[in-house]
Amino acid sequence: AVVVAEKAAVALEAHWTEKMAALEAAMPASSSRVGIFWDMDSCGLPRGVPTEAVVDNIIRYLRTRGINQTISAFVVCIYDKHLFLPESVMEVLSRRGIEVVRGDIVNFVPKFVKWTKPRRHSIVLVISKDRYLTTDLFEMQRLRHTVLIAQLVYGQLKEWPELATYP
């Protein structure tokens, strides 16, 4: 089982490396990459709020902060092997271009910034309650990337002001 998991992780890494290289090639040199990482394990879909509305709220959250660039990556991370999203939710996410991956959010956020060309600014929105991300997020801020941290509350995003910054 461990070997299968390792092979899956290597395949996922290769897929993301190829995807990010294609995104980099298509982007103007002056634009910032915007990545949204939603930790479904700690910030699941609120009951009674349509998936489409939650996605719209997430995008509106960025727009109200003056972040109007194209979203380079919108990823829903699911680490819990027992957590499965209903087909209707998967359909909405797929239709909106949101990728659902099996893996820990802690592995994806730093990779997004790593794939950025040297000195290119990234804007990262992390929707999670996972405090293990703190070290990576502070390092990203130190490297002058914009880091926004939020959690879902009734389908709306609430900032974690002790970490969330926007220059």
N, C-alpha and C positions, 0 to 999 in steps of 0.2 A: 504494500500500500504506500509506503514511503517513496519507493522508486517511481510509482505512478504519479504521485503528487509532485515530485521533483521534475519529472518530464513535462507535466502540465505547466509548471512554473516556468520552465525554460521555453516552452512553446508560446506562452503568454508574453514573456519578455521579448521574444523575437517578433511577435505580432505588433507589440507596442513600439518597438524600435523602428520597424518599417512604417507604421502609421505616423509617428512623430516626424520621421525624416520627410515624408511626403507633405505633411503640414508645413514644416519649415521651408521647404522649397517653394511652396505656393504663397507664402506670406511676404508682404512688403517688408523691407529691412527696418523701416521706422516703426512698425507696429508692435505692440506688446502682445504676448500670448496670454490668453485667458483660459484658465482651467477651473472647472467646478468638480469637486469631489464630494460625493454624498455617501456617508457611512450609514447604510441601511440597517446595520446591526444596532447602532446606538441611537439613530434618529430615523425610525421607521415612518411610514406614511401615517399621518394622523387619521383616526377613524372619522368617517363621514365627510372627508374632504376629497373631492375628485383629484385623481393623479394629475390631470391636465392643469387644474387650478394651482396645485403645488408647484409644478414646473414653471408656470407663468409667474408665480410669486417669487421664485428663485431668480428668474431673469429680471423681473421688475426691481428686485433688490439691488442688482448690479447697476441697472440703468439709472436708478435714483441717486446713485453715488457717482454718476458721471462716467461709468464704464460702459462704453458703447461699441467696443471692438467686437469682432466676430468671436464667438466662443470656439476655441481650438479643441477643447476636450471637455465633455460632460460625462462623467463616469459615476455610476452607482456601484459601490463596492459592497459585496456580501461575503463575509468571512464565515459566518455560522453555517455549517453544512446542513443544518436542519431547517434553515430559513429559505422558503421559496415564495416568490411573488406570484400572485394570481395571473393567469393568462391575460386578463383585461389590462392589468397594470403593465405587463411586459409589452403588450401591443402599443399602448400609449407611449412608453419610453422609446420603443423602437421607431415609431412614427416620428417622434421629435428628434431622432438622431442621437439618443442617449444610449451609451454603451453600458451594459450590465456585466460586471466581471465577478468571478469568484476569487476573492483574495482580500487580504487585510489592507485597509486604507493606508496604514503606515508604510506599506511598500510602494504605493502609487504616487503620492504627493511629491516626495523627493525626486522620483524618476522623471516626473513632468518637468521639473526645473532643470534637472541634469540634461535632458534632451534639448533644452534651449541653447541656441548658439551662444558662444561666449559674449558676455556683456549685454545680451538682450534682456530687457525687463519682462518679467512675468507677473501676472496678476492671478492669484490663487484664492478661490473661495472654498473653504473647507466646512462642510456641514457634518458635524460630529460632536460627540461628547467624550471622545477618546483622548485622555490627557497624555498618552504616550507620544502623541504628535508634537508636543510642546517644544522639545529640543530641535527637531527638524524645522519647525515653523520659525523659531527664533533665529536659526541659522539662515533661513531664507530671507528674513528681514535684515539680518546683518549684511547680506549680499545685495541689499537694496531692492528686493522683490517686494511687491505689495501683497500682503497676506490679510485676508478677511476670514474671520472665524465666526460661525453662526451655528445655531441649532434650530430645528423645526419645533415650533410651538403652535399647535392648532393650524398647521398649514402655512403659517407665516414664519419668516426668518427673524430670529432675535440674535443680536450680536453678543459675543463674549467680550465685553469692553476691556478686560485686562490684557487681552492679546490682540484684538482686532485693531488694525491700523489702516489708514488710507492717507498717503502723503498729500 
